Amino acid sequence: MTSSAQGSSILRKRWQGKWGLVTGASAGIGMALAEELAAAGVNLVLTARRQDRLQALAAKLATAFGIQTKVLVADLEQADAPEQIFAATEGAGQSIDVLINNAGFGYYGEFSKGDPARQTAMVQVNCSAVVALTNLFLPRMIARKRGDIMIVASTAAYQPVPYLATYAATKVFDRFLAEALAQEVRPFGVHVSALCPGPTESEFGQVAGSPADQFRGSQKASSVARKGLEGLALGRQWVIPYFVGQAGVFVQRFLPRRMVTAGVAKAFRPKN
Ligand SMILES: NC(=O)c1ccc[n+]([C@@H]2O[C@H](COP(=O)([O-])OP(=O)(O)OC[C@H]3O[C@@H](n4cnc5c(N)ncnc54)[C@H](OP(=O)(O)O)[C@@H]3O)[C@@H](O)[C@H]2O)c1
């Protein structure tokens, strides 16, 4: 665990003593987001499919930071999972002040040779579940005139990514959803923010089947989480948590997209 004992003062100021819900908390960026929130004194609902991991994390965070925790096992490939998560929290009288839509996965390789079921499951987890969860939790935040929602997108959301084609398309969806909602709900005191990491230390590459060299020099998940959460607390509509990503996104605005996509295709083309 890399969070400092006191956590970020920005997070503490906005959320200490409140309840947050983190999807995909059993690994990688989601686990780091949970750790940062816990260090700031935020009580947590942790959800994903791997119950053992969630229970171990919940116990560790409760002991280290004296927060309350709740574990909800849910598979976001199932269309009714968001309603079950809502029923077990807001539906049971537990207000959620910070909703972190983090769960997601990628699928690397030539689109035409890929498993169609895996591609559509990715759209379900990365997009449909995000829409459903946000739709369920947002109205109560608006009614309370306070709330914060993070949607984890990616720097893959800033250009097409051949060989991660569906994944990058899901992340454009996430980014645009977050940025649009941020404008809609700002007048009601609710923040929505797209966190757009680049290569980050996690299980993502292994799950996606990506070559290891695509993750060389990856950012630590704790750094991504801290920057994303501080951006959300401060009302930023999007956060790219590292300088090279910010610079890359800025520069490619001035280049023809076809040229950018061709360059990305060269970098991502499978070697064999
Ligand atoms: N790592 C990167 O380089 C990178 C870069 C940009 C954006 N991102 C984004 O960051 C987010 C987190 O990814 P990560 O890098 O932390 O990957 P990770 O280490 O593989 O973690 C993914 C998390 O999502 C959960 N998840 C996956 N499928 C699920 C399902 N069907 N139902 C419920 N939970 C599910 C996993 O939990 P279970 O397996 O226990 O269900 C796990 O907790 C994703 O949205 C990803 O697109 C990652």
The ligand as a Gaussian input file, in Angstrom:
#p B3LYP/6-31G(d) Opt

LIG

0 1
 N       -3.544000      -0.181000     -17.037000
 C       -3.562000       0.655000     -18.038000
 O       -2.546000       0.794000     -18.750000
 C       -4.797000       1.480000     -18.318000
 C       -4.645000       2.615000     -19.119000
 C       -5.767000       3.406000     -19.374000
 C       -6.988000       3.070000     -18.835000
 N       -7.113000       1.958000     -18.058000
 C       -8.444000       1.642000     -17.519000
 O       -8.343000       1.509000     -16.118000
 C       -9.425000       0.717000     -15.640000
 C       -8.875000      -0.301000     -14.659000
 O       -8.011000      -1.182000     -15.356000
 P       -6.629000      -1.713000     -14.723000
 O       -5.528000      -1.221000     -15.571000
 O       -6.605000      -1.470000     -13.288000
 O       -6.793000      -3.280000     -15.046000
 P       -6.860000      -4.547000     -14.075000
 O       -5.708000      -4.541000     -13.152000
 O       -7.042000      -5.705000     -14.989000
 O       -8.198000      -4.311000     -13.213000
 C       -9.469000      -4.368000     -13.833000
 C      -10.544000      -4.382000     -12.764000
 O      -11.824000      -4.441000     -13.436000
 C      -12.558000      -5.517000     -12.872000
 N      -13.422000      -6.138000     -13.867000
 C      -13.065000      -6.617000     -15.076000
 N      -14.118000      -7.216000     -15.655000
 C      -15.155000      -7.123000     -14.778000
 C      -16.502000      -7.593000     -14.784000
 N      -17.000000      -8.320000     -15.788000
 N      -17.286000      -7.313000     -13.720000
 C      -16.793000      -6.615000     -12.671000
 N      -15.529000      -6.159000     -12.600000
 C      -14.720000      -6.433000     -13.647000
 C      -11.508000      -6.499000     -12.362000
 O      -12.032000      -7.274000     -11.288000
 P      -12.418000      -8.826000     -11.335000
 O      -11.553000      -9.487000     -12.356000
 O      -12.145000      -9.292000      -9.927000
 O      -13.865000      -8.838000     -11.666000
 C      -10.434000      -5.568000     -11.850000
 O      -10.718000      -5.181000     -10.530000
 C      -10.085000       0.115000     -16.865000
 O      -11.283000       0.821000     -17.144000
 C       -9.070000       0.346000     -17.973000
 O       -9.687000       0.479000     -19.230000
 C       -6.040000       1.158000     -17.788000

